[in-house]
Amino acid sequence: MIKTHRLAACMLLVLGICGTAQAAESAGMIKTSKGSVTLERDGQKLIAVVGTPVLVADKLRTGSDGAVGVTLRDSTLLSAGPNSLITIDKFAFDSTTTDGQMSVGIRKGTLSVASGKIAKKTPESVDFHTPTSVLGVRGTEFVIEVGDGRED
């Protein structure tokens, strides 16, 4: 009986640690999803529905009829159009100091961005990269289009 309680306590501790690690990597949340939208995480494809957390290293892919809107924790708004592939490569944000870093990849398609608190405080800490270029943020709203982008 005591071994069972110890095993249960160990399992809860492990689950708590894993949950904390996953929560620490959270970059934001899916706010809108239309048509075919998938989220690729750890080799698995998930249907991206409103309310799904978006983590660092996630890939968001839209189909020919798809569009997705993501709100990051610093209030950055990302909106990807049809046939797009975006990756959240880096995201760190301290809500108390508004310090942070962000790097988002646009492999193909279109991405509309309304920058949030990180870009307002330290624009040099934010970049968006395509297969051929890296864009620094100096404004608050912009659109990126990548034609014939790579899937990797």
C-alpha positions as CSV (number, residue, x, y, z in Angstrom):
1,M,0.0,0.0,0.0
2,I,2.8,2.4,0.9
3,K,4.6,1.5,-2.4
4,T,1.4,2.4,-4.3
5,H,1.2,5.8,-2.6
6,R,4.9,6.5,-3.3
7,L,4.5,5.5,-7.0
8,A,1.5,7.8,-7.3
9,A,3.4,10.6,-5.7
10,C,6.3,10.1,-8.0
11,M,4.0,10.1,-11.0
12,L,2.4,13.3,-10.0
13,L,5.8,14.9,-9.5
14,V,6.9,13.8,-12.9
15,L,3.7,15.1,-14.5
16,G,4.0,18.4,-12.7
17,I,7.6,18.9,-13.9
18,C,6.7,18.0,-17.5
19,G,3.7,20.3,-17.3
20,T,5.8,23.2,-16.0
21,A,8.4,22.6,-18.8
22,Q,5.7,22.7,-21.4
23,A,4.0,25.8,-20.0
24,A,7.4,27.6,-19.9
25,E,7.7,27.1,-23.7
26,S,4.3,28.4,-24.4
27,A,4.4,31.2,-27.0
28,G,0.8,32.0,-27.5
29,M,-2.6,30.6,-28.5
30,I,-4.6,30.0,-31.7
31,K,-7.3,32.7,-31.8
32,T,-8.9,32.0,-35.2
33,S,-8.8,29.0,-37.5
34,K,-10.6,28.6,-40.8
35,G,-10.4,25.7,-43.3
36,S,-7.5,23.3,-43.2
37,V,-5.0,24.3,-40.5
38,T,-2.6,21.9,-38.8
39,L,-0.1,22.3,-36.0
40,E,3.0,20.1,-36.1
41,R,4.6,19.4,-32.8
42,D,7.2,16.7,-32.0
43,G,6.5,14.9,-35.2
44,Q,2.7,14.8,-34.7
45,K,0.1,16.7,-36.8
46,L,-2.7,18.1,-34.7
47,I,-5.8,19.9,-36.0
48,A,-5.4,23.5,-35.0
49,V,-8.5,24.7,-33.3
50,V,-9.3,27.9,-31.5
51,G,-7.7,27.8,-28.0
52,T,-4.8,25.4,-28.9
53,P,-1.6,26.6,-27.2
54,V,1.3,27.4,-29.6
55,L,4.7,26.3,-28.3
56,V,8.2,27.2,-29.3
57,A,9.3,24.9,-32.2
58,D,5.7,24.4,-33.4
59,K,4.9,24.6,-37.1
60,L,1.6,26.0,-38.4
61,R,0.5,24.9,-41.8
62,T,-2.5,26.1,-43.7
63,G,-4.1,24.4,-46.7
64,S,-5.5,26.0,-49.9
65,D,-8.7,27.0,-48.0
66,G,-6.9,27.7,-44.6
67,A,-6.2,30.7,-42.5
68,V,-5.0,31.0,-38.9
69,G,-4.6,33.7,-36.4
70,V,-2.3,33.5,-33.4
71,T,-1.9,35.8,-30.5
72,L,1.5,35.6,-28.8
73,R,1.9,36.3,-25.1
74,D,3.4,39.7,-25.7
75,S,0.2,40.6,-27.8
76,T,1.9,40.1,-31.2
77,L,-0.7,39.1,-33.7
78,L,0.2,36.7,-36.5
79,S,-2.2,35.9,-39.3
80,A,-1.2,33.3,-42.0
81,G,-3.1,33.0,-45.2
82,P,-3.7,30.0,-47.5
83,N,-0.9,27.6,-48.3
84,S,1.4,29.0,-45.6
85,L,4.0,27.4,-43.3
86,I,5.2,29.3,-40.3
87,T,7.4,28.2,-37.4
88,I,7.9,29.7,-34.0
89,D,11.6,29.3,-33.7
90,K,12.2,31.4,-30.5
91,F,9.9,33.1,-28.1
92,A,10.7,34.3,-24.6
93,F,8.8,37.0,-22.8
94,D,8.8,38.4,-19.2
95,S,5.3,40.0,-18.7
96,T,6.6,42.0,-15.7
97,T,9.5,43.8,-17.5
98,T,8.3,43.2,-21.1
99,D,11.8,42.0,-22.0
100,G,11.9,39.2,-24.5
101,Q,13.1,37.7,-27.8
102,M,11.2,36.4,-30.8
103,S,12.1,34.7,-34.0
104,V,9.5,33.5,-36.5
105,G,10.1,31.6,-39.7
106,I,7.9,32.0,-42.8
107,R,8.7,29.1,-45.1
108,K,6.0,29.7,-47.6
109,G,2.8,31.7,-48.1
110,T,1.8,34.9,-46.4
111,L,2.0,36.3,-42.9
112,S,0.5,39.5,-41.6
113,V,2.1,40.8,-38.4
114,A,1.0,43.4,-35.8
115,S,3.9,43.6,-33.4
116,G,3.5,43.5,-29.7
117,K,5.4,44.5,-26.5
118,I,8.7,42.9,-27.3
119,A,9.1,44.8,-30.6
120,K,7.9,48.0,-29.1
121,K,10.5,47.8,-26.3
122,T,13.5,46.3,-28.1
123,P,12.9,45.9,-31.9
124,E,16.3,44.4,-32.3
125,S,15.1,41.3,-30.3
126,V,12.6,40.4,-33.0
127,D,13.1,38.9,-36.4
128,F,11.1,37.2,-39.1
129,H,13.0,35.1,-41.6
130,T,12.2,33.6,-44.9
131,P,14.2,31.0,-46.9
132,T,16.2,34.0,-48.5
133,S,16.1,36.9,-46.0
134,V,15.8,38.1,-42.4
135,L,13.6,41.0,-41.5
136,G,14.1,43.1,-38.5
137,V,11.1,44.9,-37.0
138,R,11.0,48.6,-37.2
139,G,7.3,49.2,-37.7
140,T,4.3,47.9,-36.0
141,E,2.3,46.3,-38.9
142,F,3.6,44.5,-42.0
143,V,3.0,41.6,-44.4
144,I,5.5,39.1,-45.6
145,E,4.9,36.9,-48.7
146,V,7.1,34.0,-49.6
147,G,6.5,32.5,-53.1
148,D,7.7,28.9,-53.8
149,G,9.0,28.5,-50.3
150,R,10.7,25.4,-48.8
151,E,8.9,22.9,-46.7
152,D,11.8,22.2,-44.3
